[in-house]
């Protein structure tokens, strides 16, 4: 391993370590896995140093994205509830949904894709397993842990593409964006309004979509995209506000005042 690659791997391990940062748990145990559909994008509010750099650049809560592939890896992984993600240390890998069951997440679901298109989307991601994370991006992002350069907001997105020219390497959101691009599903395309001549000779405006460079996508783009439905596990599984047990109205038995004493 050359010195630059060695330094990149050491830096990747350092950036991936979690920091003391609270993460809001947004679904009960088991609900996340029960709600996900094959082809869903799972956004994660990470706690690592690397996640902090991504949040600064994108000005968003979401610092990581993974693609749910369901049982597509059952024969290889022995689990029917798997995600594919690009990890800063280990590259493109498969992980169980349970890894993110206790952190702040959001499910973004594509709409209108045929089962064959979902399979093609998943196969694209599976075909990238084992690719390494783009270590050149790691050096670029690491600068934000030292000092935040005065880069205007409108230019920060392009920082995600620095060093991203190697097609055998990936970052989390660009991997998933490229998978959706492979089945021609929009995320946040560039929209050009063109004038079209109708059969009767009348002119009318029509929108033409242009696929953006997948390297420029950030996790938040799946959240703000008008083409993905936001799915919340608690609401999907029969939420009833009247069945909640609030602490200030709970009629719980006391054990000779022990509970009151413990709270003092």
Steps between C-alpha positions, in 0.01 A plus 500: 500500500645838400536771767207705369266200504621403849432853624158498333398177674621627836311824450188307394505296820540816706216682324264203534525481880179610671499812713293583806194632322140420579298336224121504513351154462207538261344152496448214743706183478397289203288766330776624270563157349125430478441824306781497244431391142760384251636809323441738793773748591577519871646832617700504823594777741850377578710576806853464361751776424451426132124551539565843650697604192223381267237683705699824474543475123140404429339708778282201586427256780565203273861393467465147361282304259449128441289298255268230631537181293277271709564132432715554191808392697334218693717228344822696569424668833239269653269793575190634324534852644817650355621843395779591260709802590838657430693510827790738546726223637378181333368619165177374343358233731179330611376558856187388688217748559546447872818710483287815471192395700590721798600827330327785320404378151266583215357272233477645148299283261503525120157496338379324186792269429417154367630192690747436218633855534536460876695180438726677251556783748597252772719297263691816411585561866584134563739509206699773678560302820866504591582831333701732717387839630659786311787582736572826321167624629612415852793744482269770367234444767755472781590866456163593651604345830791741521345816364203574282625681188288796389327320214165653393205266554423474129849351435515257793315224317782470252738422784330160519631424151864590572711199418190318380612428145598136561199285401623208712459701817189638666350723765169404659260735323669483159482120502123507556447790258682305228281195573183705445654661194550150355120450492430862396331596826527873590636636826557871442550533124584822324180620333503682167180664376470473122239625252319224313282534191163324531314320222268798452793738475473634853815539709518378858769458764631156595753397762800293392705327772878474499676249726745671733845364577447229764814619682322822593219337696481520878287291740259792552407497129294184546311675781418817306441326166137529382529148357549312829229437759598548864393194699488505882490157666289606800225641279509203264419254778180636652604798713236591760569820698235403757686183595818680609609480864617844616718516811302783662172307464624147565312311771778263600525307831755616755709267711473653848619834371817355347423651161451845651818466703704391199398813312606740770 
